[in-house]
Amino acid sequence: MSSNPIKRYSVKEYFEIEKASDIKHEFVYGEIFAMVGASRNHIRITTNLTRRLEDQFDSSTCETLGSDTRIRTNDHLYRYADVSVACNAQFEVFEGLDSLINPILIAEILSRSTARFDRDTKFREYQQIESFRYYLLVAQNEVLATLFTRQENNIWTSQNFTSLDDVINLPAINCKLIMRDIYLRVRFAN
């Protein structure tokens, strides 16, 4: 019995599909993956992060970009993050569609089904981006955030935040995030 080979697409074909579709897709070395919807907690955390970051960028060249922002990690990888920040944002335009090429912060809201993938695979992919300095992973089912920070020697350090009173410092973008603000209106199942 033979199995069907995996269909591979070119970058051009990917962008043609993106233009014609009502849903988002990620492009990974020739494969295309549809993006699924999000839970209420996921949406609340994403909204809270976006609002708290953007409030601190009033007179800055930095801006917060939402989950509809495509990020190019290399010539064969296009991903969508839940929240990203870029300073003097630069975009690659291909087939009339924009892809961010210089995020400094990327945040992903973790679910049981995506946590390992976001923590491992996506993190390794994002590390290919030269401007990338902060990777913030936020749990949606408990108070827990992990901040990975790229050091001068290209080594990544991590710090966990588990209290609503904890403050996440992001000096490269002159921001602070309070865990209580990130989890505003988030309801945990008992």
C-alpha positions in Angstrom: 0.0 0.0 0.0 1.4 3.4 -0.9 0.9 6.6 0.9 0.1 9.9 -0.8 3.1 12.2 -0.9 2.8 15.5 0.9 1.9 18.3 -1.4 4.6 21.0 -1.5 3.9 24.6 -2.5 6.2 27.4 -3.6 6.2 30.7 -1.7 4.3 32.2 -4.7 1.6 29.6 -4.4 1.4 30.1 -0.7 0.8 33.8 -1.1 -1.8 33.2 -3.8 -3.7 30.9 -1.4 -3.4 33.5 1.4 -4.9 36.2 -0.9 -7.8 34.1 -1.9 -8.6 32.7 1.6 -10.7 34.1 4.5 -8.5 32.2 7.0 -4.8 32.5 7.8 -2.2 29.9 6.9 1.3 29.4 8.0 4.0 28.3 5.5 6.7 25.9 6.6 9.2 24.6 4.0 6.6 24.1 1.3 3.7 22.9 3.5 0.7 25.0 4.3 -1.2 24.8 7.6 -4.5 26.5 8.4 -4.8 28.5 11.6 -7.6 27.6 14.0 -9.7 29.9 16.3 -8.9 30.8 19.9 -10.5 30.4 23.3 -12.0 33.2 25.3 -9.0 33.3 27.7 -6.6 33.4 24.7 -8.4 36.3 23.2 -8.5 38.2 26.5 -4.8 37.7 27.2 -3.9 38.7 23.6 -6.1 41.9 23.9 -4.6 42.7 27.3 -1.0 42.3 26.1 -1.6 44.4 23.0 -3.3 47.2 25.0 -0.6 47.3 27.7 2.2 47.3 25.3 0.7 49.9 22.9 -0.1 52.2 25.8 3.6 52.5 26.5 4.6 53.3 22.9 2.9 56.7 22.5 6.0 58.7 21.4 8.1 55.7 20.4 9.0 54.2 17.0 7.9 50.9 18.4 4.4 49.5 17.7 2.3 46.5 18.7 1.1 44.2 15.9 -1.7 41.7 16.3 -2.3 38.1 15.4 -3.1 39.0 11.7 0.5 40.1 11.2 2.5 37.5 9.2 6.1 37.1 10.3 8.9 35.9 7.9 11.5 34.0 9.8 13.4 33.0 6.7 12.8 32.4 3.0 10.8 29.3 3.7 9.0 30.1 6.9 6.0 32.4 7.5 4.3 32.3 10.9 1.6 34.2 12.7 2.3 35.1 16.3 -0.4 36.2 18.8 1.3 39.5 19.5 4.5 41.0 18.2 6.4 44.3 18.7 8.6 46.0 16.1 10.5 49.2 16.3 10.7 51.0 13.0 8.7 48.1 11.6 9.9 46.7 8.3 7.9 44.6 5.9 8.6 42.3 3.0 5.9 42.7 0.3 5.3 39.6 -1.8 2.3 39.2 -4.1 0.9 42.3 -2.6 0.9 40.9 1.0 3.0 42.2 3.9 5.2 40.1 6.2 7.0 41.6 9.2 10.7 41.0 9.1 12.1 42.7 12.2 10.1 41.8 15.3 11.9 42.6 18.6 9.3 40.8 20.8 7.0 37.9 20.0 4.4 36.6 22.4 2.5 33.4 22.1 -0.5 32.4 24.3 -0.1 28.8 25.2 -2.8 26.1 25.0 -2.5 22.4 25.9 -2.3 21.6 22.2 0.3 24.2 21.2 2.5 24.7 24.3 5.3 22.3 23.3 5.3 23.4 19.7 5.4 27.1 20.6 8.1 26.5 23.3 10.3 24.4 21.0 9.8 24.5 17.2 8.5 28.1 16.9 11.1 29.4 19.3 13.9 27.9 17.3 12.4 29.3 14.1 12.0 32.8 15.5 15.6 32.8 16.7 16.7 33.1 13.1 15.4 36.7 13.1 18.3 39.0 13.9 16.1 41.7 15.5 14.3 39.2 17.8 15.2 39.8 21.5 12.2 38.7 23.6 10.0 35.7 23.5 7.0 35.8 25.9 5.0 32.7 26.5 1.8 33.2 28.5 -0.3 30.3 29.9 -4.1 30.7 29.5 -5.1 28.1 32.1 -3.0 29.4 35.0 -1.0 32.4 36.1 2.3 31.7 34.4 4.5 33.6 31.9 8.0 32.7 30.7 10.2 35.4 29.2 13.1 34.3 27.1 15.7 37.1 26.6 18.5 37.1 24.0 21.8 38.2 25.7 24.6 40.0 23.9 26.5 36.7 23.4 23.4 35.3 21.6 22.6 33.1 24.6 19.0 33.0 25.7 18.0 33.2 29.4 14.6 32.5 30.8 12.6 33.8 33.7 9.2 32.6 35.0 6.5 34.8 36.4 3.9 33.1 38.6 2.3 35.9 40.7 -0.2 38.5 39.7 2.1 41.0 41.3 5.1 40.1 39.2 6.5 42.7 36.8 8.0 41.7 33.4 10.7 44.2 32.4 11.5 44.7 28.7 14.3 47.3 28.7 15.1 47.1 25.0 11.6 48.5 24.2 11.3 50.5 27.5 8.2 48.6 28.7 7.0 46.9 31.8 4.1 44.4 32.0 2.3 43.6 35.2 1.0 40.1 35.4 -2.3 41.3 36.9 -2.8 43.4 33.8 -2.1 40.5 31.4 -4.6 38.3 33.2 -7.3 41.0 33.5 -10.8 39.4 33.2 -9.3 35.9 32.5 -11.3 33.2 34.2 -9.7 29.9 35.1 -11.6 26.6 35.2 -11.9 25.0 38.6 
